[in-house]
Amino acid sequence: GEIKMEKTIKRAKKLLLTLGITPNLNGYNYSTIAICKLYELTNACEDISFCKLYEDVANEVASTGSRVERSIRHAINYTSSQNLEHWEKVLNCKLQDGITVSKFLSLCVEKLLMNEGF
């Protein structure tokens, strides 16, 4: 329901802020929406198409799927490069070779599903 979604949005934002992704980056807003949509799909055990996910986010923010993906990627690269160790600790995985947008979003959802303080 609506209240559960509000809570998921809050938790997603808290996680992004913990990673250092701030609201001044377009990718912050897009990531929040994408994480929440992915969270719902994962809970419903549905197959996930990331291209469709980016398109769905784009429809909500009057943009394009490729712009959404690029903005999230920019936010990831910009932020993770500044504090890789912190990212690896928070997301609980090695990222030395960089991280794809889909992997990033999946790790964020996993984090929320595990309920680790977010």
Buried (B, 14 or more C-beta within 10 A) or exposed (E): EEEEEEEBBEBBBEBBEBBBBEEEBBBBBBBBBBBBBBBBBBEEEEEBEBEEBBBBBBEEBEBEBEBBBBBBBBBBBBBBEEEBEBBBEBBEEEBEEEBEBBBBBBBBBBBBEEEEEB
